[in-house]
Amino acid sequence: MLVVELWLSFLYASYNGAMVVALTEVMPAEVRTAGFSLAYSLATALFGGFTPVASMWLIHVTGDKAAPGIWISGSAVCGLIGTWLVFRARPSDERPTEDN
């Protein structure tokens, strides 16, 4: 069990460490603190706050105790789409140069 917990904490640290850097990098410096805290808090409140309700509803509707995986998969798809939208190819004039 300890090995499983260590593995899951490694996976969490891998994406969470990258997420903090990515979210702060995409925000302008003037609004970086407010923008990061708002984005992080909204995501935590929406997905973390509604997960128990959504899980119970999915179990009730489908009768399958594994149905919360649908909610988790949906949130993962939202995260992938958000990442794609933020980091899609930028026009060449916005890309950093070696001079910067």
C-alpha positions as CSV (number, residue, x, y, z in Angstrom):
1,M,0.0,0.0,0.0
2,L,2.9,2.3,0.7
3,V,4.3,1.8,-2.7
4,V,0.9,2.7,-4.3
5,E,0.6,5.8,-2.2
6,L,4.2,6.9,-3.1
7,W,3.4,6.3,-6.8
8,L,0.2,8.3,-6.7
9,S,2.0,11.1,-4.8
10,F,4.7,11.1,-7.5
11,L,2.1,11.4,-10.2
12,Y,0.3,14.2,-8.3
13,A,3.5,16.1,-7.8
14,S,4.5,15.7,-11.5
15,Y,1.4,17.4,-12.8
16,N,0.8,19.8,-9.9
17,G,4.3,21.2,-10.1
18,A,4.0,21.8,-13.8
19,M,0.5,23.2,-13.4
20,V,1.6,26.0,-11.0
21,V,4.4,27.1,-13.4
22,A,2.1,26.9,-16.5
23,L,-0.7,28.9,-14.9
24,T,1.6,31.6,-13.7
25,E,3.5,31.8,-17.0
26,V,0.4,32.4,-19.1
27,M,-0.8,35.4,-16.9
28,P,0.5,38.9,-17.4
29,A,2.7,40.0,-14.5
30,E,0.2,42.7,-13.4
31,V,-2.6,40.2,-12.7
32,R,-0.5,37.1,-12.1
33,T,-1.5,36.6,-8.4
34,A,-5.2,37.4,-8.8
35,G,-5.4,35.4,-12.1
36,F,-3.7,32.3,-10.7
37,S,-5.6,32.3,-7.5
38,L,-9.0,32.8,-9.3
39,A,-8.3,30.0,-11.8
40,Y,-7.0,27.6,-9.2
41,S,-9.8,28.3,-6.7
42,L,-12.6,28.1,-9.3
43,A,-11.3,24.7,-10.6
44,T,-11.0,23.4,-7.1
45,A,-14.4,24.6,-6.1
46,L,-16.1,23.3,-9.3
47,F,-14.5,20.0,-9.7
48,G,-13.6,19.3,-6.1
49,G,-16.8,20.6,-4.6
50,F,-19.2,18.9,-7.0
51,T,-17.4,15.6,-7.2
52,P,-19.2,13.9,-4.3
53,V,-22.6,15.1,-5.6
54,A,-21.8,14.1,-9.2
55,S,-20.5,10.7,-8.1
56,M,-23.6,9.9,-6.0
57,W,-25.8,11.0,-8.8
58,L,-24.0,8.9,-11.4
59,I,-24.1,5.8,-9.1
60,H,-27.8,6.4,-8.5
61,V,-28.6,6.8,-12.2
62,T,-26.5,4.0,-13.6
63,G,-26.5,1.6,-10.7
64,D,-22.8,1.1,-11.3
65,K,-20.4,1.9,-8.4
66,A,-17.6,2.5,-10.9
67,A,-19.6,5.3,-12.6
68,P,-17.7,8.2,-10.9
69,G,-15.0,7.3,-13.3
70,I,-17.1,9.1,-15.9
71,W,-17.0,12.3,-13.9
72,I,-13.2,12.0,-13.4
73,S,-12.8,11.2,-17.1
74,G,-14.9,14.3,-18.0
75,S,-12.8,16.5,-15.8
76,A,-9.6,15.1,-17.3
77,V,-11.0,15.9,-20.8
78,C,-11.7,19.4,-19.7
79,G,-8.2,19.8,-18.4
80,L,-6.7,18.4,-21.7
81,I,-8.9,20.8,-23.8
82,G,-7.9,23.7,-21.5
83,T,-4.2,22.8,-21.9
84,W,-4.5,22.6,-25.6
85,L,-6.2,25.9,-25.8
86,V,-3.6,27.7,-23.7
87,F,-0.6,26.1,-25.3
88,R,-1.6,25.7,-28.9
89,A,0.8,27.1,-31.5
90,R,1.3,30.8,-31.2
91,P,1.8,33.1,-34.1
92,S,5.5,33.5,-34.9
93,D,5.5,37.2,-33.7
94,E,4.5,36.1,-30.1
95,R,7.2,33.4,-29.8
96,P,10.1,34.3,-27.5
97,T,13.3,34.9,-29.3
98,E,16.8,34.1,-28.1
99,D,17.4,37.8,-27.4
100,N,14.8,37.8,-24.6
